[in-house]
């Protein structure tokens, strides 16, 4: 392992520690938004509005 790789990993670990809770909340919101978009697409095609 090079010293630059070790430094990058340490910075990544520190960033994950500092922003970890915010990142998890953001990922949950993104997942919920994608589920809502998918359900919206499914219902749109079932109604015949798509294509």
N, C-alpha and C positions, 0 to 999 in steps of 0.2 A: 504494500500500500504506500502510495506516495504521500508526502506531507500535505500536498494540495487536496488530495482526496479526503484525507483525515479532516482537514479544515472544513471542507464542504459538508462532510457528514456531521460535524459538530454544529455548524451553522444550521443545517437542516433540523437536527435534533432540538436545538434551541428554539427555532421558529415553530416547530411542531408543539413544543411545550408552551410557548407564549400564546400562539394563535390557535391552539388545538380545539378549545371549546367553541370558538367562533367558526372554525372550519367545519366542525361537526354540525353546528346549527345551519350553516350555509348549505352543506351537502344534503341535509334533511329537507330544506326548503326546495332545493333543486330537484330532488327526487319526487317530492309532492307535486311540484309544477309539471314534471314530465308525466306523472301518472294522470294528472288532470287533463293534460293535452292529449294523451293517448286515449282516454275514455271519451273525450270530446270527438276525436277522429272516428272512433268506433261507432258512436251514436250518429255521427253525421253520415257515415256510409250506410248505416242501417236504415236511415230515413230516406236515402236515395239522393241526398244533396250533393254527394261527391261524384266525381267523374261523370 
